[in-house]
Amino acid sequence: MSESKPHASVEYRQVDENYLQQRQLKRGAAGWLLLAGLGVSYVISGDFAGWNFGLETGGWGGLLIATVLMAAMYGCMVFGLAEMSSALPVAGAGYGFARRALGPLGGFATGTAILIEYAIAPAAISVFIGGYVETLGLFGLTNSWPVYLVCYLIFIGIHLRGVGEALRVMFVITVVAVVALVAFVVGMIPKFSPDNLFDIEPTGAFGASSFLPFGITGVLAALVYGIWFFLAVEGVPLAAEEARNPKRDMPKGILAAMGALLVFAALILVTAPGGAGSSAIANSDNPLPAAVRAAYGGDNLLAQFVNYIGLAGLVASFFSIIYAYSRQLFALSRAGYLPKWLSRTGKRKTPYLALIVPGTVGFALATATQDGALLINVAVFGATVSYVLLNLSHIVLRAREPGLVRPYRTPGGVATTSVALALAVAAVIATFLVDMVAAAITAGIFLVFIAYFWFYSRHRLVANAPEEEFAAIERAERELSDG
């Protein structure tokens, strides 16, 4: 390796061809339909569990307002991501976009926040899978840690087989999960009553009412759980280097996924508490089967069906977010921001260490806490920080590089992503309202990563990693134009 000149307080090293050959992903494995399926798969577990904790903090009205606000945030942000992913199709995705717009520190901060989100979210989902399995009484389990272990072993194993195989398995599981959601909605419609939505008693909080039983602050607290209907859809661009035609397929895939998720969120938010009562499912680890049992006065075939098949929804998100964390870690490691050994790929072009290491951490956290709500809060904190930086990146790129070739352009331009930016800032604040301890711990982890960058890795970045080359080209073009 030979060092290049430092730039903007970082130092680059040129690597030989062998380094990059050991860090290659499989090209052309996904078209737009698989990408859309990937986007839905990332998120669909949020329809089966997690969102309902917002009923406990905000009541139905508070969760409704929070979900509408977060839907607006994600919708506006996804338009910006569609543009950036078509212009900069690299595996680093969010890190790559922010690297181009905000420099090395901004790129690393964004990538780290995304990595925290994606490494912790599967741990939360594994807790919910354990809750569903225990409810079914399978295997006589009284503790769910064996479920967490089996989930990580099986699904990391499938990813190690290759990305094409993994995405096809994921797509099938997602279709099964959608069938379960449709069956649930159809079964709950006859039991729907508006009174069920508002059966949580108002508290003495400011602005409390039957619509907002926890007052105005309940809306802010529920933002964290409104996010759960959409959390991780922003991960679609991580598949850019494995897509067939990323400039065309990325925007099409992520926008189709977001449209489907909006429909699912609306249906579940209305039919589940509307059929069972908000209070009946507010703190359940498996709210959809619980809603059916509450609505019908006991166990029945639909509850069993949703419970068994509903596991597919949780598995789909667990499975796909493993893919997301591995690609984000792969890109950061390949560029030297994190230890380079983490980005090595095997014969099947899969980053095996980037799959195994975060999986080990996630399993340990799930086993130690067995608290899905806590882990949601940690994942959401990482997510909301990344959303602030991603939307800011779009705004900066539009202002600084108006001539950048953009095969897809965001409707409304920077006005659209400015709305998302403002809502993302509100969501960051909300994470502290919901769980100060979880937010503080996550912020501490984030600062440890930043310290690693500042004192070590910024002096050892890889100049010819794709994301860094994109930035170098832009810098050279700007210097020429200035000259």
C-alpha positions as CSV (number, residue, x, y, z in Angstrom):
1,M,0.0,0.0,0.0
2,S,1.2,3.5,-0.7
3,E,-0.2,6.6,1.1
4,S,-1.7,9.5,-0.8
5,K,-1.7,13.0,0.4
6,P,-3.9,13.9,3.3
7,H,-7.1,15.7,2.4
8,A,-9.4,17.5,4.8
9,S,-7.8,16.0,7.9
10,V,-7.9,12.4,6.5
11,E,-5.2,10.3,4.9
12,Y,-5.8,7.9,2.0
13,R,-3.9,4.8,1.0
14,Q,-3.9,3.2,-2.4
15,V,-4.5,-0.6,-2.3
16,D,-3.6,-3.1,-4.9
17,E,-6.0,-5.0,-7.1
18,N,-5.9,-8.1,-4.8
19,Y,-7.4,-6.1,-2.0
20,L,-10.5,-5.3,-4.0
21,Q,-10.7,-8.7,-5.5
22,Q,-11.1,-10.2,-2.0
23,R,-14.0,-7.8,-1.4
24,Q,-16.4,-8.2,-4.4
25,L,-20.1,-8.7,-4.3
26,K,-22.2,-10.6,-6.9
27,R,-23.4,-8.3,-9.7
28,G,-26.8,-8.4,-11.4
29,A,-28.5,-10.5,-8.7
30,A,-31.6,-8.3,-8.3
31,G,-34.1,-6.6,-10.5
32,W,-36.6,-3.9,-9.4
33,L,-39.2,-6.5,-8.2
34,L,-36.8,-8.2,-5.9
35,L,-35.6,-4.8,-4.7
36,A,-39.3,-3.8,-3.9
37,G,-39.7,-7.1,-2.1
38,L,-36.5,-6.4,-0.2
39,G,-37.9,-3.1,0.9
40,V,-41.2,-4.6,2.1
41,S,-39.3,-7.5,3.7
42,Y,-37.1,-5.1,5.8
43,V,-40.2,-3.5,7.3
44,I,-43.1,-6.0,7.4
45,S,-42.3,-7.3,10.9
46,G,-43.3,-3.9,12.1
47,D,-46.9,-4.7,11.1
48,F,-46.8,-7.8,13.2
49,A,-45.3,-6.4,16.4
50,G,-43.7,-3.3,17.9
51,W,-46.0,-0.6,16.6
52,N,-48.6,-1.4,19.3
53,F,-46.4,-0.1,22.1
54,G,-47.3,3.3,20.8
55,L,-50.9,2.7,22.0
56,E,-49.4,2.5,25.5
57,T,-47.5,5.8,25.2
58,G,-49.9,7.8,23.1
59,G,-53.2,6.1,22.8
60,W,-54.8,5.5,19.4
61,G,-55.1,9.1,18.5
62,G,-51.5,9.8,19.5
63,L,-50.2,6.8,17.5
64,L,-52.4,7.8,14.5
65,I,-50.9,11.3,14.4
66,A,-47.4,9.9,15.0
67,T,-47.8,7.4,12.2
68,V,-49.1,10.0,9.8
69,L,-46.1,12.3,10.6
70,M,-43.6,9.4,10.2
71,A,-45.2,8.3,7.0
72,A,-44.7,11.8,5.7
73,M,-41.1,11.7,6.8
74,Y,-40.4,8.4,5.2
75,G,-42.3,9.3,2.0
76,C,-40.3,12.5,1.5
77,M,-37.0,10.9,2.5
78,V,-37.6,7.9,0.1
79,F,-37.9,10.3,-2.8
80,G,-34.5,11.8,-1.9
81,L,-33.0,8.4,-1.5
82,A,-34.4,7.3,-4.9
83,E,-32.6,10.2,-6.5
84,M,-29.3,9.7,-4.7
85,S,-29.2,5.9,-5.3
86,S,-29.7,6.4,-9.0
87,A,-26.9,9.0,-9.1
88,L,-24.5,7.2,-6.8
89,P,-25.2,3.4,-7.0
90,V,-22.7,2.0,-4.4
91,A,-23.0,-0.7,-1.7
92,G,-22.3,2.0,1.0
93,A,-25.7,3.6,0.2
94,G,-26.4,6.1,3.0
95,Y,-22.7,6.2,4.0
96,G,-21.8,6.8,0.3
97,F,-24.4,9.6,-0.2
98,A,-23.3,11.4,3.0
99,R,-19.6,10.8,2.2
100,R,-20.1,12.7,-1.1
101,A,-22.1,15.5,0.5
102,L,-20.7,15.9,4.0
103,G,-17.2,14.6,3.8
104,P,-15.5,11.6,5.5
105,L,-16.7,12.4,9.0
106,G,-20.3,13.0,7.9
107,G,-20.2,9.8,5.8
108,F,-18.8,7.7,8.6
109,A,-21.3,9.2,11.1
110,T,-24.2,8.3,8.8
111,G,-22.9,4.8,8.1
112,T,-22.4,4.2,11.8
113,A,-25.9,5.3,12.7
114,I,-27.3,3.0,10.0
115,L,-25.2,0.2,11.3
116,I,-26.4,0.6,14.8
117,E,-30.0,0.5,13.5
118,Y,-29.5,-2.6,11.4
119,A,-27.4,-4.5,13.9
120,I,-30.0,-4.0,16.8
121,A,-33.2,-4.3,14.8
122,P,-32.8,-8.0,14.2
123,A,-32.2,-8.5,18.0
124,A,-35.6,-6.8,18.7
125,I,-37.3,-8.9,16.0
126,S,-35.8,-12.1,17.4
127,V,-37.4,-11.2,20.8
128,F,-40.8,-10.9,19.0
129,I,-40.3,-14.2,17.2
130,G,-39.7,-15.8,20.6
131,G,-42.9,-14.2,21.9
132,Y,-44.9,-15.7,19.0
133,V,-43.2,-19.1,19.5
134,E,-43.9,-19.1,23.2
135,T,-47.6,-18.1,22.6
136,L,-47.9,-21.1,20.3
137,G,-46.5,-23.4,23.0
138,L,-44.0,-24.8,20.6
139,F,-41.2,-27.1,21.9
140,G,-42.3,-26.5,25.5
141,L,-40.1,-23.4,25.7
142,T,-40.2,-21.2,28.8
143,N,-37.2,-19.1,27.8
144,S,-36.8,-17.8,24.2
145,W,-33.0,-17.7,23.9
146,P,-32.9,-21.0,21.9
147,V,-35.2,-19.3,19.4
148,Y,-32.9,-16.4,19.0
149,L,-29.9,-18.7,18.4
150,V,-31.7,-20.8,15.8
151,C,-32.9,-17.7,14.0
152,Y,-29.4,-16.3,13.7
153,L,-27.7,-19.6,12.8
154,I,-30.2,-20.5,10.1
155,F,-30.6,-17.2,8.4
156,I,-27.0,-16.1,8.5
157,G,-26.3,-19.5,7.0
158,I,-28.6,-18.9,4.1
159,H,-27.0,-15.5,3.4
160,L,-23.6,-17.2,3.4
161,R,-24.9,-19.3,0.5
162,G,-25.2,-16.3,-1.8
163,V,-27.2,-13.1,-2.3
164,G,-29.3,-14.5,-5.2
165,E,-30.5,-17.4,-3.1
166,A,-31.1,-15.2,-0.1
167,L,-33.2,-12.6,-1.9
168,R,-35.4,-15.3,-3.5
169,V,-36.0,-17.0,-0.2
170,M,-36.7,-13.7,1.4
171,F,-39.2,-12.8,-1.4
172,V,-41.2,-16.0,-0.8
173,I,-41.3,-15.5,2.9
174,T,-42.5,-11.9,2.4
175,V,-45.4,-13.1,0.1
176,V,-46.5,-15.6,2.8
177,A,-46.4,-12.8,5.4
178,V,-48.5,-10.5,3.2
179,V,-51.1,-13.4,3.0
180,A,-51.2,-13.4,6.8
181,L,-51.8,-9.7,6.9
182,V,-54.6,-9.8,4.4
183,A,-56.3,-12.7,6.3
184,F,-56.0,-10.7,9.6
185,V,-57.5,-7.6,8.1
186,V,-60.4,-9.4,6.5
187,G,-61.1,-11.3,9.7
188,M,-61.1,-8.2,11.9
189,I,-63.4,-6.0,9.7
190,P,-66.6,-7.6,11.1
191,K,-65.5,-6.8,14.6
192,F,-64.5,-3.2,14.0
193,S,-66.1,-0.5,16.2
194,P,-64.8,3.1,16.5
195,D,-65.4,2.9,20.3
196,N,-62.7,0.2,20.5
197,L,-60.1,2.7,19.3
198,F,-60.6,5.0,22.2
199,D,-61.0,2.6,25.2
200,I,-57.9,3.8,27.0
201,E,-58.8,6.1,29.9
202,P,-57.6,9.7,29.6
203,T,-54.8,10.7,32.1
204,G,-54.2,14.0,33.7
205,A,-51.6,15.0,31.1
206,F,-51.8,18.4,29.3
207,G,-54.3,18.1,26.4
208,A,-55.6,14.7,27.4
209,S,-58.8,13.5,25.9
210,S,-60.4,10.2,24.7
211,F,-58.6,10.8,21.4
212,L,-55.3,11.7,23.1
213,P,-55.4,9.9,26.5
214,F,-51.8,10.8,27.2
215,G,-52.0,14.3,26.0
216,I,-49.8,16.2,23.6
217,T,-46.6,14.6,24.9
218,G,-48.1,11.2,24.1
219,V,-47.9,12.1,20.4
220,L,-44.1,12.7,20.7
221,A,-43.6,9.5,22.6
222,A,-45.5,7.5,20.0
223,L,-43.3,8.8,17.1
224,V,-40.8,6.0,18.0
225,Y,-43.5,3.4,17.4
226,G,-45.0,5.1,14.3
227,I,-41.5,4.7,12.8
228,W,-41.8,0.9,13.3
229,F,-44.3,0.7,10.4
230,F,-41.5,1.9,8.0
231,L,-38.2,1.3,9.8
232,A,-35.4,0.1,7.4
233,V,-37.1,0.7,4.0
234,E,-34.2,3.1,3.5
235,G,-31.9,0.0,3.2
236,V,-33.0,-0.8,-0.3
237,P,-30.0,1.2,-1.9
238,L,-27.6,-1.1,0.0
239,A,-28.2,-3.6,-2.8
240,A,-27.0,-1.1,-5.5
241,E,-23.8,-3.1,-6.4
242,E,-25.9,-6.3,-6.7
243,A,-28.7,-4.9,-8.8
244,R,-29.1,-5.5,-12.5
245,N,-29.6,-1.8,-13.5
246,P,-29.3,0.3,-10.3
247,K,-29.9,3.6,-12.0
248,R,-33.3,2.5,-13.2
249,D,-34.2,-0.2,-10.7
250,M,-33.3,1.5,-7.4
251,P,-35.9,4.3,-7.6
252,K,-38.6,2.0,-9.0
253,G,-37.9,-0.6,-6.2
254,I,-37.8,1.7,-3.2
255,L,-40.9,3.7,-4.3
256,A,-42.9,0.6,-4.9
257,A,-41.9,-0.8,-1.4
258,M,-42.9,2.5,0.3
259,G,-46.3,2.5,-1.4
260,A,-47.1,-1.0,-0.2
261,L,-45.9,-0.2,3.3
262,L,-48.2,2.8,3.5
263,V,-51.2,0.6,2.7
264,F,-50.2,-2.1,5.3
265,A,-49.7,0.5,8.0
266,A,-53.1,2.1,7.5
267,L,-54.9,-1.2,7.5
268,I,-53.2,-2.6,10.6
269,L,-53.5,0.6,12.6
270,V,-57.3,0.7,12.0
271,T,-58.3,-2.9,12.1
272,A,-56.2,-4.3,15.0
273,P,-57.2,-1.8,17.8
274,G,-60.6,-1.2,16.1
275,G,-61.5,-4.8,16.4
276,A,-59.9,-5.8,19.7
277,G,-59.7,-2.5,21.6
278,S,-56.5,-0.4,22.0
279,S,-56.0,-1.4,25.6
280,A,-56.1,-5.2,24.8
281,I,-53.0,-5.1,22.6
282,A,-51.1,-2.1,23.9
283,N,-48.2,-4.0,25.5
284,S,-48.4,-7.4,23.7
285,D,-45.3,-9.0,22.1
286,N,-47.7,-10.6,19.6
287,P,-50.5,-8.1,19.0
288,L,-52.2,-9.5,15.9
289,P,-53.0,-12.9,17.4
290,A,-53.9,-11.2,20.7
291,A,-56.2,-8.9,18.8
292,V,-58.0,-11.8,17.1
293,R,-58.5,-13.6,20.4
294,A,-59.8,-10.4,22.1
295,A,-62.2,-9.6,19.3
296,Y,-63.6,-13.1,19.1
297,G,-63.6,-13.9,22.8
298,G,-61.0,-16.7,22.7
299,D,-58.8,-18.8,20.5
300,N,-59.9,-19.7,17.0
301,L,-58.6,-20.8,13.6
302,L,-57.8,-17.2,12.5
303,A,-55.8,-16.5,15.6
304,Q,-53.8,-19.7,15.1
305,F,-53.3,-19.0,11.4
306,V,-52.1,-15.4,12.0
307,N,-49.9,-16.7,14.8
308,Y,-48.2,-19.4,12.8
309,I,-48.1,-17.6,9.4
310,G,-47.4,-14.3,11.1
311,L,-44.0,-15.7,12.1
312,A,-43.2,-15.3,8.4
313,G,-43.5,-11.6,8.7
314,L,-41.1,-11.4,11.6
315,V,-38.7,-13.9,9.9
316,A,-38.8,-11.9,6.6
317,S,-37.6,-8.7,8.4
318,F,-35.1,-10.5,10.5
319,F,-33.7,-12.2,7.4
320,S,-33.5,-9.1,5.2
321,I,-32.1,-6.8,7.8
322,I,-29.2,-9.2,8.3
323,Y,-28.5,-8.6,4.6
324,A,-28.6,-4.8,5.3
325,Y,-26.2,-4.7,8.2
326,S,-23.7,-6.9,6.4
327,R,-23.6,-4.6,3.3
328,Q,-23.3,-1.4,5.4
329,L,-20.5,-3.0,7.5
330,F,-18.9,-4.4,4.3
331,A,-18.8,-0.9,2.7
332,L,-17.4,0.9,5.8
333,S,-14.8,-1.8,6.2
334,R,-13.8,-1.9,2.6
335,A,-13.1,1.8,2.6
336,G,-11.1,1.5,5.8
337,Y,-13.4,3.3,8.2
338,L,-13.8,0.1,10.2
339,P,-11.3,-2.8,10.4
340,K,-10.6,-4.0,6.9
341,W,-10.8,-7.7,7.7
342,L,-14.5,-7.4,8.2
343,S,-15.1,-6.8,4.4
344,R,-13.5,-10.0,3.1
345,T,-15.8,-12.0,0.8
346,G,-15.8,-15.7,0.2
347,K,-16.1,-17.9,-2.9
348,R,-19.8,-17.1,-3.1
349,K,-19.1,-13.3,-3.0
350,T,-20.7,-12.8,0.4
351,P,-19.1,-10.8,3.2
352,Y,-19.0,-13.6,5.7
353,L,-17.5,-11.8,8.6
354,A,-19.8,-8.8,8.1
355,L,-22.6,-11.3,8.5
356,I,-21.3,-13.2,11.5
357,V,-19.9,-10.4,13.8
358,P,-23.0,-8.2,14.1
359,G,-25.1,-11.4,14.3
360,T,-23.1,-12.5,17.4
361,V,-23.6,-9.1,19.0
362,G,-27.3,-9.1,18.2
363,F,-27.8,-12.5,19.7
364,A,-26.0,-11.5,22.9
365,L,-28.2,-8.4,23.3
366,A,-31.4,-10.3,22.6
367,T,-30.5,-13.0,25.2
368,A,-29.3,-10.5,27.8
369,T,-32.3,-8.1,27.6
370,Q,-35.2,-10.2,26.2
371,D,-36.8,-6.8,25.9
372,G,-38.1,-6.0,22.4
373,A,-39.4,-2.5,23.3
374,L,-35.9,-1.5,24.7
375,L,-34.2,-2.8,21.6
376,I,-36.6,-1.0,19.3
377,N,-35.7,2.3,21.1
378,V,-32.0,1.6,20.5
379,A,-32.5,0.8,16.8
380,V,-34.8,3.8,16.3
381,F,-32.3,6.2,17.8
382,G,-29.6,5.0,15.3
383,A,-32.2,5.3,12.5
384,T,-33.4,8.8,13.3
385,V,-29.8,10.2,13.5
386,S,-29.1,8.7,10.1
387,Y,-32.3,10.2,8.7
388,V,-31.2,13.7,9.7
389,L,-27.9,13.2,7.9
390,L,-29.4,11.5,4.8
391,N,-31.9,14.3,4.2
392,L,-29.2,16.9,4.8
393,S,-27.0,15.1,2.3
394,H,-29.7,15.4,-0.4
395,I,-30.1,19.1,0.3
396,V,-26.3,19.7,0.2
397,L,-25.8,17.7,-3.0
398,R,-28.6,19.6,-4.8
399,A,-27.0,22.9,-3.8
400,R,-23.4,22.0,-4.4
401,E,-23.6,19.7,-7.4
402,P,-26.6,20.8,-9.5
403,G,-24.9,19.3,-12.6
404,L,-24.6,15.8,-11.1
405,V,-26.3,13.3,-13.5
406,R,-29.5,12.2,-11.7
407,P,-31.5,9.6,-13.7
408,Y,-34.3,10.1,-11.2
409,R,-35.1,13.5,-9.6
410,T,-37.1,14.0,-6.3
411,P,-40.5,15.6,-6.8
412,G,-40.4,19.0,-5.1
413,G,-36.6,18.9,-4.8
414,V,-35.0,20.1,-1.6
415,A,-38.4,21.3,-0.3
416,T,-39.4,17.6,0.0
417,T,-36.3,16.5,1.8
418,S,-36.5,19.6,4.1
419,V,-39.9,18.4,5.4
420,A,-38.3,15.0,6.1
421,L,-35.3,16.6,7.8
422,A,-37.5,18.6,10.2
423,L,-39.6,15.5,11.0
424,A,-36.4,13.5,11.5
425,V,-35.1,16.0,14.1
426,A,-38.4,15.7,15.9
427,A,-38.0,11.9,15.9
428,V,-34.5,12.2,17.4
429,I,-35.9,14.3,20.3
430,A,-38.8,11.8,20.7
431,T,-36.3,8.9,21.4
432,F,-35.1,10.7,24.5
433,L,-38.7,11.2,25.7
434,V,-39.5,7.5,25.4
435,D,-36.4,6.0,26.9
436,M,-33.6,8.3,28.1
437,V,-31.4,5.5,29.2
438,A,-31.6,3.6,25.9
439,A,-31.0,6.8,23.9
440,A,-28.0,7.8,26.1
441,I,-26.5,4.3,25.8
442,T,-26.9,4.4,22.0
443,A,-25.4,7.9,21.8
444,G,-22.5,6.6,23.9
445,I,-21.9,3.7,21.4
446,F,-22.1,6.2,18.5
447,L,-19.5,8.4,20.2
448,V,-17.1,5.4,20.6
449,F,-17.3,4.8,16.8
450,I,-16.6,8.5,16.1
451,A,-13.6,8.4,18.4
452,Y,-12.3,5.3,16.6
453,F,-12.6,7.2,13.3
454,W,-11.0,10.4,14.7
455,F,-8.0,8.8,16.4
456,Y,-7.4,5.8,14.1
457,S,-9.2,5.0,10.9
458,R,-9.2,8.5,9.3
459,H,-5.5,8.1,8.9
460,R,-5.9,4.7,7.0
461,L,-8.8,5.2,4.5
462,V,-8.8,3.3,1.2
463,A,-8.5,5.7,-1.7
464,N,-9.8,3.4,-4.4
465,A,-12.9,2.1,-2.6
466,P,-15.9,2.9,-4.8
467,E,-17.5,5.4,-2.4
468,E,-14.2,7.2,-1.9
469,E,-13.6,7.3,-5.7
470,F,-16.9,8.9,-6.3
471,A,-15.9,11.6,-3.8
472,A,-12.5,12.0,-5.3
473,I,-13.9,12.5,-8.8
474,E,-16.3,15.2,-7.5
475,R,-13.4,16.9,-5.7
476,A,-11.2,16.9,-8.8
477,E,-14.1,18.3,-10.9
478,R,-14.7,21.1,-8.4
479,E,-11.0,22.0,-8.3
480,L,-10.9,22.2,-12.1
481,S,-13.9,24.4,-12.3
482,D,-12.6,26.6,-9.5
483,G,-9.3,26.9,-11.4
